[in-house]
Amino acid sequence: MDLELKYLEDNVLYEIDDWFFAQLRKFSVSEAEVIIGQILSVLNRLPCRDGWSQSVYGVVAQKEPTFFVVEYLKQSLDIPILVDIEIIEVNEYLDAINKNKSIKSYLNGQTITDIILERGGVSTPQRDNKGTNRSSSKEQ
């Protein structure tokens, strides 16, 4: 069963595949929040490629950065689907930057925080998997 979600402020419609959701559990709650926020901030800017999945790379900036790759399917007449997510090494992330396949390359000079503020989003307290709150700000 695929989950269909809608980000109402910008009418960003997308689906999350079951496998993506299962893989997202490898990340802490706070990392998952940042990852989803980054993906949604560039989803409309990602290229369409009918019939083929694509990848976009990102990083959760923290004391020990977490690098990741998201596989997605975005076809011209269909809702984008987030298919898979994996943790990667820094070298793979740096290669993606060189190929303009990082989330940052789709931001046109804006930061993730700038985009969230434009949409009127409010940051939530960061939580780890133990349910405790940590107050720290992460900016991309």
C-alpha positions, 0 to 999 in steps of 0.5 A, spaced: 500 500 500 502 506 497 501 512 502 499 519 498 500 525 501 499 532 500 503 539 502 497 544 501 501 550 501 504 549 495 500 543 492 506 539 492 502 532 491 507 526 491 507 519 493 511 515 498 512 507 496 512 502 502 519 501 501 521 508 501 518 508 508 521 502 511 528 505 509 526 511 512 526 508 519 534 507 518 534 514 520 533 518 526 526 522 527 530 528 526 534 526 520 527 523 517 524 530 518 530 534 515 530 529 509 523 530 507 523 537 508 529 537 503 526 533 498 519 537 498 523 543 497 526 541 491 520 536 488 517 541 483 524 542 480 527 535 479 527 533 472 521 529 469 524 522 466 518 518 463 519 510 465 525 511 469 527 512 476 532 518 478 536 519 484 538 526 488 543 526 493 543 530 500 546 531 506 543 532 513 548 537 516 550 535 523 556 534 528 557 527 524 553 529 517 549 523 514 549 523 506 543 520 503 541 518 496 533 518 494 531 514 488 524 517 485 520 516 479 517 523 476 514 522 469 511 528 466 503 526 467 504 523 473 505 524 481 512 524 483 513 517 487 519 517 492 521 510 491 528 508 495 532 512 500 539 509 502 545 512 506 551 513 502 559 515 503 561 522 502 565 521 496 558 519 493 555 525 495 561 529 492 561 526 486 553 527 485 555 535 487 560 535 481 554 532 476 549 537 479 545 531 482 545 534 489 539 537 492 543 543 493 544 544 486 536 545 485 535 550 490 538 556 485 542 559 491 536 559 496 537 555 502 532 550 505 531 554 511 529 560 506 524 556 502 521 553 508 520 560 511 517 563 504 512 557 505 510 559 512 513 553 515 514 552 522 520 548 525 519 543 530 523 540 536 528 535 533 527 528 537 531 522 537 528 515 536 528 515 544 522 520 544 527 526 547 527 533 545 533 536 543 533 543 541 538 545 536 538 548 529 540 545 522 541 549 516 543 547 509 
